[in-house]
Amino acid sequence: MGGFWKMFIDKIAPGMILDSSKTPYISSKRYALNGPTMGTRYSAIFYSSRSLDIEDLSTQLQAAVDEVDDQMSPWKQQSALVRLNQTPVGTNLKVPEHFGKVLARAQYIGSASNGAFNMAVGEAINAWGFGPHSRRPHPEKIRVAKKPCFLTGAAVLFDPVAGVARRVSDVQIDLCGIAKGYGVDQLCHVLNAAGIKDYLVAVDGEMRSSGKKPNGRSWIIGVEEPDTRARKIAHMFELNGLAVASSGNYRHQVVLEGFVSSHTMDPSTGSPVCNNLNAVTVIADDCMSADAWATALLVMGEIDGPRFAETHGLSALFFIGDQLDQSVVKTGIFLNN
């Protein structure tokens, strides 16, 4: 459920800072755009040596993330997600192209992660007060929701040729663990189509970069330490033509009967994740995949998460333990940073 463990870039959005761009520019002009989306903001820093219609580009960037939100938001009654959840089990629903792409990737990562990433957690998310229906936990709904989900991601069948999807069981689908990442990928699509090669884009804390800054330096990303008491940078690394996303259990919490619970659901129990892993950051080729894998590894926990990442060649940064006794585990690219 990426984005709650924020990372920081060049002073364009609240909680985002770290791109050292105060050095002289080399014939390229720096641009910074941002706007509202998915309950947070998108942001884009880019450089170009040619004239640009910034107003039109800003409109295109906003439209790109709005389209993702309009199709995948559980808060919008006309979204493809809500319509799929309302369609009778076993009945095909024609879905938009972007929605289909995210469904397909969610199914793939759900299967590859042995169900740790799972679309079928919508009922649990709502019951625990993190969904659109209530902002407080509902004990009776929690009792009903406390059941294992489809652990292979097979709660929905999607036919990419026909462009139709159908639920195979009476579950509620949720795409919040992957949609922001796809929104970032769509921002990249807009900039690529405009011929812009050097950029860093983000939706909340999910990011993707291309090229470098005019001075030849890479984009520098800072990862926030998972600490509810203060905001400080715990790790810095270069992001070169890749995407990064994170998921954590120390923000977006609810309290029920004296126990603090996080927003990320464990599909095997229908309850919030309960392990000793505070946060995970993942680097991948695209942000949709980084987003989903960050959620999956957080669900796996402090033992199985790092082991799975190492075995399957994932680049991940794990923060394990409480705030007073915390350790860091790195795999893949992070071993070089």
TORMARGU-635273 format. One record per residue (C-alpha): x, y, z negated; residue number from 0. Coordinates in nm, 3 decimals, decimal comma. Layout:
BEGIN
u=X | v=Y | w=Z | k=NUM
...
//
This chain:
BEGIN
u=0,000 | v=0,000 | w=0,000 | k=0
u=0,273 | v=0,232 | w=0,114 | k=1
u=0,327 | v=0,597 | w=0,053 | k=2
u=0,268 | v=0,604 | w=-0,322 | k=3
u=0,639 | v=0,570 | w=-0,387 | k=4
u=0,739 | v=0,881 | w=-0,201 | k=5
u=1,052 | v=0,949 | w=-0,004 | k=6
u=1,169 | v=1,292 | w=0,092 | k=7
u=1,249 | v=1,495 | w=0,400 | k=8
u=1,328 | v=1,853 | w=0,487 | k=9
u=1,082 | v=2,064 | w=0,281 | k=10
u=0,770 | v=2,020 | w=0,493 | k=11
u=0,528 | v=1,862 | w=0,252 | k=12
u=0,482 | v=1,834 | w=-0,123 | k=13
u=0,729 | v=1,586 | w=-0,269 | k=14
u=0,936 | v=1,568 | w=0,048 | k=15
u=1,292 | v=1,704 | w=0,069 | k=16
u=1,640 | v=1,596 | w=0,166 | k=17
u=1,727 | v=1,654 | w=0,530 | k=18
u=2,043 | v=1,869 | w=0,520 | k=19
u=1,955 | v=2,090 | w=0,815 | k=20
u=2,116 | v=2,416 | w=0,708 | k=21
u=2,414 | v=2,358 | w=0,936 | k=22
u=2,440 | v=2,550 | w=1,266 | k=23
u=2,215 | v=2,421 | w=1,544 | k=24
u=2,362 | v=2,344 | w=1,884 | k=25
u=2,136 | v=2,499 | w=2,151 | k=26
u=1,833 | v=2,318 | w=2,009 | k=27
u=1,549 | v=2,476 | w=1,820 | k=28
u=1,409 | v=2,317 | w=1,507 | k=29
u=1,034 | v=2,272 | w=1,472 | k=30
u=0,828 | v=2,159 | w=1,172 | k=31
u=0,460 | v=2,072 | w=1,191 | k=32
u=0,222 | v=1,917 | w=0,940 | k=33
u=-0,146 | v=1,864 | w=0,880 | k=34
u=-0,403 | v=1,671 | w=0,673 | k=35
u=-0,470 | v=1,302 | w=0,729 | k=36
u=-0,575 | v=0,991 | w=0,536 | k=37
u=-0,604 | v=1,173 | w=0,205 | k=38
u=-0,251 | v=1,312 | w=0,234 | k=39
u=-0,054 | v=1,493 | w=0,507 | k=40
u=0,144 | v=1,406 | w=0,816 | k=41
u=0,468 | v=1,588 | w=0,887 | k=42
u=0,704 | v=1,613 | w=1,182 | k=43
u=1,050 | v=1,767 | w=1,214 | k=44
u=1,198 | v=1,770 | w=1,562 | k=45
u=1,454 | v=1,947 | w=1,777 | k=46
u=1,432 | v=2,048 | w=2,141 | k=47
u=1,645 | v=2,257 | w=2,374 | k=48
u=1,359 | v=2,332 | w=2,611 | k=49
u=1,045 | v=2,539 | w=2,583 | k=50
u=0,750 | v=2,364 | w=2,418 | k=51
u=0,381 | v=2,440 | w=2,386 | k=52
u=0,381 | v=2,398 | w=2,009 | k=53
u=0,011 | v=2,470 | w=1,969 | k=54
u=-0,078 | v=2,193 | w=2,213 | k=55
u=0,174 | v=1,954 | w=2,058 | k=56
u=0,035 | v=2,025 | w=1,712 | k=57
u=-0,314 | v=1,947 | w=1,842 | k=58
u=-0,193 | v=1,617 | w=1,989 | k=59
u=-0,018 | v=1,512 | w=1,669 | k=60
u=-0,326 | v=1,591 | w=1,462 | k=61
u=-0,549 | v=1,405 | w=1,708 | k=62
u=-0,322 | v=1,098 | w=1,692 | k=63
u=-0,348 | v=1,057 | w=1,315 | k=64
u=-0,716 | v=1,156 | w=1,315 | k=65
u=-0,788 | v=0,873 | w=1,558 | k=66
u=-0,620 | v=0,621 | w=1,327 | k=67
u=-0,811 | v=0,756 | w=1,028 | k=68
u=-1,142 | v=0,760 | w=1,216 | k=69
u=-1,102 | v=0,394 | w=1,310 | k=70
u=-0,949 | v=0,247 | w=0,993 | k=71
u=-1,075 | v=0,450 | w=0,698 | k=72
u=-1,298 | v=0,270 | w=0,445 | k=73
u=-1,433 | v=0,614 | w=0,348 | k=74
u=-1,582 | v=0,695 | w=0,690 | k=75
u=-1,912 | v=0,522 | w=0,757 | k=76
u=-1,867 | v=0,524 | w=1,135 | k=77
u=-1,514 | v=0,384 | w=1,133 | k=78
u=-1,447 | v=0,054 | w=1,309 | k=79
u=-1,343 | v=-0,090 | w=0,974 | k=80
u=-1,671 | v=-0,009 | w=0,802 | k=81
u=-1,870 | v=-0,132 | w=1,103 | k=82
u=-1,678 | v=-0,461 | w=1,101 | k=83
u=-1,743 | v=-0,504 | w=0,728 | k=84
u=-2,114 | v=-0,444 | w=0,793 | k=85
u=-2,138 | v=-0,678 | w=1,090 | k=86
u=-2,286 | v=-1,021 | w=1,001 | k=87
u=-2,033 | v=-1,299 | w=0,947 | k=88
u=-1,960 | v=-1,482 | w=1,272 | k=89
u=-2,084 | v=-1,195 | w=1,492 | k=90
u=-1,844 | v=-1,036 | w=1,740 | k=91
u=-1,784 | v=-0,662 | w=1,727 | k=92
u=-1,617 | v=-0,469 | w=2,006 | k=93
u=-1,333 | v=-0,275 | w=1,845 | k=94
u=-1,115 | v=0,014 | w=1,969 | k=95
u=-0,768 | v=-0,061 | w=2,107 | k=96
u=-0,573 | v=0,088 | w=1,814 | k=97
u=-0,786 | v=-0,094 | w=1,560 | k=98
u=-0,725 | v=-0,419 | w=1,746 | k=99
u=-0,349 | v=-0,366 | w=1,745 | k=100
u=-0,347 | v=-0,314 | w=1,369 | k=101
u=-0,571 | v=-0,617 | w=1,313 | k=102
u=-0,335 | v=-0,832 | w=1,517 | k=103
u=-0,026 | v=-0,715 | w=1,327 | k=104
u=-0,204 | v=-0,752 | w=0,993 | k=105
u=-0,295 | v=-1,110 | w=1,086 | k=106
u=0,061 | v=-1,187 | w=1,189 | k=107
u=0,221 | v=-1,048 | w=0,873 | k=108
u=-0,050 | v=-1,205 | w=0,661 | k=109
u=0,038 | v=-1,546 | w=0,802 | k=110
u=0,416 | v=-1,486 | w=0,795 | k=111
u=0,399 | v=-1,378 | w=0,430 | k=112
u=0,187 | v=-1,678 | w=0,330 | k=113
u=-0,100 | v=-1,447 | w=0,244 | k=114
u=0,091 | v=-1,198 | w=0,028 | k=115
u=-0,024 | v=-0,931 | w=0,272 | k=116
u=-0,395 | v=-0,979 | w=0,310 | k=117
u=-0,673 | v=-0,778 | w=0,472 | k=118
u=-0,946 | v=-0,954 | w=0,271 | k=119
u=-0,895 | v=-0,759 | w=-0,054 | k=120
u=-1,155 | v=-0,488 | w=0,006 | k=121
u=-1,398 | v=-0,627 | w=-0,251 | k=122
u=-1,128 | v=-0,635 | w=-0,520 | k=123
u=-1,008 | v=-0,283 | w=-0,433 | k=124
u=-1,361 | v=-0,148 | w=-0,474 | k=125
u=-1,426 | v=-0,343 | w=-0,794 | k=126
u=-1,113 | v=-0,205 | w=-0,961 | k=127
u=-1,200 | v=0,156 | w=-0,873 | k=128
u=-0,955 | v=0,221 | w=-0,590 | k=129
u=-1,202 | v=0,215 | w=-0,300 | k=130
u=-1,463 | v=0,454 | w=-0,163 | k=131
u=-1,755 | v=0,331 | w=-0,374 | k=132
u=-1,630 | v=0,415 | w=-0,723 | k=133
u=-1,329 | v=0,577 | w=-0,888 | k=134
u=-1,364 | v=0,367 | w=-1,204 | k=135
u=-1,334 | v=-0,008 | w=-1,263 | k=136
u=-1,661 | v=-0,201 | w=-1,265 | k=137
u=-1,631 | v=-0,502 | w=-1,503 | k=138
u=-1,909 | v=-0,710 | w=-1,344 | k=139
u=-1,780 | v=-0,652 | w=-0,990 | k=140
u=-1,429 | v=-0,736 | w=-1,113 | k=141
u=-1,557 | v=-1,069 | w=-1,243 | k=142
u=-1,705 | v=-1,148 | w=-0,901 | k=143
u=-1,396 | v=-1,023 | w=-0,714 | k=144
u=-1,155 | v=-1,234 | w=-0,924 | k=145
u=-1,120 | v=-1,510 | w=-0,670 | k=146
u=-0,848 | v=-1,606 | w=-0,423 | k=147
u=-0,877 | v=-1,447 | w=-0,079 | k=148
u=-0,804 | v=-1,619 | w=0,250 | k=149
u=-0,433 | v=-1,670 | w=0,194 | k=150
u=-0,334 | v=-1,708 | w=0,559 | k=151
u=-0,492 | v=-1,384 | w=0,682 | k=152
u=-0,766 | v=-1,581 | w=0,863 | k=153
u=-1,059 | v=-1,384 | w=0,720 | k=154
u=-1,095 | v=-1,212 | w=1,059 | k=155
u=-1,057 | v=-1,352 | w=1,408 | k=156
u=-0,949 | v=-1,111 | w=1,680 | k=157
u=-0,957 | v=-1,174 | w=2,055 | k=158
u=-0,715 | v=-0,925 | w=2,214 | k=159
u=-0,831 | v=-1,007 | w=2,567 | k=160
u=-1,198 | v=-0,941 | w=2,499 | k=161
u=-1,121 | v=-0,674 | w=2,239 | k=162
u=-1,364 | v=-0,821 | w=1,987 | k=163
u=-1,327 | v=-0,913 | w=1,620 | k=164
u=-1,545 | v=-1,108 | w=1,382 | k=165
u=-1,534 | v=-1,195 | w=1,015 | k=166
u=-1,530 | v=-1,566 | w=0,944 | k=167
u=-1,629 | v=-1,526 | w=0,580 | k=168
u=-1,824 | v=-1,275 | w=0,374 | k=169
u=-1,525 | v=-1,070 | w=0,266 | k=170
u=-1,452 | v=-0,698 | w=0,287 | k=171
u=-1,158 | v=-0,602 | w=0,506 | k=172
u=-0,916 | v=-0,327 | w=0,402 | k=173
u=-0,631 | v=-0,187 | w=0,613 | k=174
u=-0,489 | v=0,073 | w=0,372 | k=175
u=-0,169 | v=-0,130 | w=0,340 | k=176
u=-0,084 | v=-0,085 | w=0,708 | k=177
u=-0,284 | v=0,205 | w=0,857 | k=178
u=-0,057 | v=0,488 | w=0,741 | k=179
u=0,241 | v=0,312 | w=0,895 | k=180
u=0,055 | v=0,283 | w=1,224 | k=181
u=-0,030 | v=0,651 | w=1,200 | k=182
u=0,343 | v=0,726 | w=1,184 | k=183
u=0,401 | v=0,512 | w=1,493 | k=184
u=0,134 | v=0,711 | w=1,676 | k=185
u=0,307 | v=1,037 | w=1,587 | k=186
u=0,619 | v=0,892 | w=1,750 | k=187
u=0,418 | v=0,806 | w=2,061 | k=188
u=0,309 | v=1,170 | w=2,097 | k=189
u=0,663 | v=1,305 | w=2,062 | k=190
u=0,808 | v=1,044 | w=2,296 | k=191
u=0,547 | v=1,130 | w=2,560 | k=192
u=0,646 | v=1,497 | w=2,527 | k=193
u=1,008 | v=1,408 | w=2,601 | k=194
u=1,126 | v=1,481 | w=2,248 | k=195
u=1,402 | v=1,245 | w=2,143 | k=196
u=1,527 | v=1,380 | w=1,810 | k=197
u=1,270 | v=1,371 | w=1,533 | k=198
u=1,167 | v=1,253 | w=1,190 | k=199
u=0,795 | v=1,198 | w=1,129 | k=200
u=0,599 | v=1,089 | w=0,823 | k=201
u=0,258 | v=1,020 | w=0,678 | k=202
u=0,297 | v=1,061 | w=0,304 | k=203
u=0,609 | v=0,854 | w=0,226 | k=204
u=0,607 | v=0,635 | w=0,539 | k=205
u=0,864 | v=0,755 | w=0,795 | k=206
u=1,020 | v=0,687 | w=1,132 | k=207
u=1,309 | v=0,857 | w=1,308 | k=208
u=1,458 | v=0,892 | w=1,653 | k=209
u=1,791 | v=1,035 | w=1,765 | k=210
u=1,990 | v=1,272 | w=1,546 | k=211
u=2,010 | v=1,636 | w=1,445 | k=212
u=2,188 | v=1,879 | w=1,683 | k=213
u=2,504 | v=1,864 | w=1,471 | k=214
u=2,523 | v=1,489 | w=1,534 | k=215
u=2,428 | v=1,394 | w=1,181 | k=216
u=2,178 | v=1,121 | w=1,102 | k=217
u=1,850 | v=1,172 | w=0,923 | k=218
u=1,912 | v=1,131 | w=0,550 | k=219
u=1,631 | v=0,982 | w=0,342 | k=220
u=1,603 | v=0,986 | w=-0,036 | k=221
u=1,407 | v=0,725 | w=-0,229 | k=222
u=1,233 | v=0,838 | w=-0,545 | k=223
u=1,303 | v=0,647 | w=-0,864 | k=224
u=0,987 | v=0,468 | w=-0,986 | k=225
u=0,949 | v=0,674 | w=-1,301 | k=226
u=0,618 | v=0,826 | w=-1,413 | k=227
u=0,797 | v=1,070 | w=-1,645 | k=228
u=1,006 | v=1,256 | w=-1,387 | k=229
u=1,072 | v=1,277 | w=-1,015 | k=230
u=1,431 | v=1,216 | w=-0,914 | k=231
u=1,621 | v=1,056 | w=-0,630 | k=232
u=1,748 | v=0,705 | w=-0,696 | k=233
u=1,892 | v=0,610 | w=-0,357 | k=234
u=1,993 | v=0,781 | w=-0,031 | k=235
u=2,047 | v=0,628 | w=0,312 | k=236
u=2,063 | v=0,708 | w=0,682 | k=237
u=1,761 | v=0,630 | w=0,898 | k=238
u=1,869 | v=0,585 | w=1,260 | k=239
u=1,591 | v=0,503 | w=1,507 | k=240
u=1,404 | v=0,290 | w=1,255 | k=241
u=1,103 | v=0,315 | w=1,023 | k=242
u=1,077 | v=0,299 | w=0,646 | k=243
u=0,784 | v=0,248 | w=0,410 | k=244
u=0,741 | v=0,180 | w=0,042 | k=245
u=0,498 | v=0,037 | w=-0,208 | k=246
u=0,495 | v=0,066 | w=-0,586 | k=247
u=0,287 | v=-0,008 | w=-0,892 | k=248
u=0,365 | v=0,298 | w=-1,105 | k=249
u=0,129 | v=0,551 | w=-0,943 | k=250
u=-0,243 | v=0,530 | w=-0,857 | k=251
u=-0,344 | v=0,335 | w=-1,165 | k=252
u=-0,661 | v=0,270 | w=-1,364 | k=253
u=-0,710 | v=0,175 | w=-1,729 | k=254
u=-0,953 | v=-0,103 | w=-1,825 | k=255
u=-0,988 | v=-0,222 | w=-2,185 | k=256
u=-0,653 | v=-0,065 | w=-2,273 | k=257
u=-0,462 | v=-0,226 | w=-1,986 | k=258
u=-0,307 | v=-0,019 | w=-1,706 | k=259
u=-0,355 | v=-0,170 | w=-1,359 | k=260
u=-0,203 | v=-0,067 | w=-1,026 | k=261
u=-0,380 | v=-0,014 | w=-0,694 | k=262
u=-0,212 | v=-0,305 | w=-0,513 | k=263
u=-0,419 | v=-0,625 | w=-0,522 | k=264
u=-0,281 | v=-0,977 | w=-0,554 | k=265
u=-0,480 | v=-1,178 | w=-0,297 | k=266
u=-0,426 | v=-1,501 | w=-0,491 | k=267
u=-0,620 | v=-1,367 | w=-0,793 | k=268
u=-0,836 | v=-1,080 | w=-0,666 | k=269
u=-0,677 | v=-0,863 | w=-0,937 | k=270
u=-0,408 | v=-0,593 | w=-0,944 | k=271
u=-0,051 | v=-0,710 | w=-0,903 | k=272
u=0,102 | v=-0,809 | w=-1,235 | k=273
u=0,476 | v=-0,870 | w=-1,213 | k=274
u=0,806 | v=-0,707 | w=-1,306 | k=275
u=0,866 | v=-0,543 | w=-0,969 | k=276
u=0,809 | v=-0,166 | w=-0,985 | k=277
u=0,862 | v=-0,065 | w=-0,623 | k=278
u=0,985 | v=-0,183 | w=-0,283 | k=279
u=1,110 | v=0,005 | w=0,021 | k=280
u=1,137 | v=-0,170 | w=0,358 | k=281
u=1,316 | v=-0,068 | w=0,679 | k=282
u=1,181 | v=-0,211 | w=1,006 | k=283
u=1,167 | v=-0,136 | w=1,379 | k=284
u=0,819 | v=0,016 | w=1,349 | k=285
u=0,639 | v=0,176 | w=1,057 | k=286
u=0,329 | v=-0,042 | w=1,078 | k=287
u=0,542 | v=-0,347 | w=1,002 | k=288
u=0,746 | v=-0,170 | w=0,733 | k=289
u=0,425 | v=-0,062 | w=0,562 | k=290
u=0,272 | v=-0,410 | w=0,554 | k=291
u=0,594 | v=-0,584 | w=0,451 | k=292
u=0,644 | v=-0,340 | w=0,162 | k=293
u=0,302 | v=-0,439 | w=0,030 | k=294
u=0,368 | v=-0,810 | w=0,082 | k=295
u=0,702 | v=-0,803 | w=-0,100 | k=296
u=0,553 | v=-0,610 | w=-0,392 | k=297
u=0,285 | v=-0,878 | w=-0,426 | k=298
u=0,548 | v=-1,155 | w=-0,416 | k=299
u=0,722 | v=-1,010 | w=-0,720 | k=300
u=1,073 | v=-0,975 | w=-0,855 | k=301
u=1,181 | v=-1,335 | w=-0,787 | k=302
u=1,005 | v=-1,441 | w=-0,467 | k=303
u=1,019 | v=-1,096 | w=-0,305 | k=304
u=1,399 | v=-1,059 | w=-0,279 | k=305
u=1,436 | v=-1,428 | w=-0,199 | k=306
u=1,183 | v=-1,405 | w=0,085 | k=307
u=1,340 | v=-1,085 | w=0,222 | k=308
u=1,687 | v=-1,239 | w=0,229 | k=309
u=1,568 | v=-1,564 | w=0,385 | k=310
u=1,361 | v=-1,391 | w=0,654 | k=311
u=1,607 | v=-1,116 | w=0,742 | k=312
u=1,407 | v=-0,824 | w=0,601 | k=313
u=1,581 | v=-0,504 | w=0,492 | k=314
u=1,442 | v=-0,416 | w=0,152 | k=315
u=1,526 | v=-0,224 | w=-0,165 | k=316
u=1,373 | v=-0,360 | w=-0,487 | k=317
u=1,340 | v=-0,179 | w=-0,821 | k=318
u=1,295 | v=-0,442 | w=-1,092 | k=319
u=1,221 | v=-0,404 | w=-1,463 | k=320
u=1,086 | v=-0,125 | w=-1,678 | k=321
u=1,212 | v=0,232 | w=-1,676 | k=322
u=1,455 | v=0,171 | w=-1,963 | k=323
u=1,609 | v=-0,148 | w=-1,823 | k=324
u=1,589 | v=-0,133 | w=-1,445 | k=325
u=1,791 | v=-0,320 | w=-1,184 | k=326
u=1,813 | v=-0,277 | w=-0,808 | k=327
u=1,831 | v=-0,556 | w=-0,551 | k=328
u=1,920 | v=-0,489 | w=-0,186 | k=329
u=1,884 | v=-0,698 | w=0,128 | k=330
u=1,963 | v=-0,642 | w=0,496 | k=331
u=2,053 | v=-0,288 | w=0,601 | k=332
u=2,038 | v=-0,162 | w=0,244 | k=333
u=2,348 | v=-0,368 | w=0,160 | k=334
u=2,547 | v=-0,119 | w=0,371 | k=335
u=2,409 | v=0,189 | w=0,191 | k=336
//
